[in-house]
Amino acid sequence: MSHTADEVAAWMFGEMRDRGMLYQEDAVNYIRTHFGEHFIYVNEKGHASIDKEVKKAFKKLHGGKAAWDRDAFFWGWTSAIKT
């Protein structure tokens, strides 16, 4: 079964909704195992990262209510509102 970037983003959004934050390492490991290696790439700093199309779809889902913490490598809610 072939997955889409939207499906991966929906999983990420569900994790954020349920847990309040999503660590990149956890997301990368889950995505690689459950959705496929093609949604993961190695960025310029040598870290495993999530496909840009997935991140774009994820951003549409959270509508700016989640932010990336560059120091701790996780996404977290910017407000108390969780949809």
Protein Blocks (a to p, Z undefined) as FASTA:
>chain_A
ZZdfklmmmmmmmmmmmnopacfklmmmmmmmmnojklpccdfkopacddfklmmmmmmm
nnopaccdfklopaddfbfbdZZ
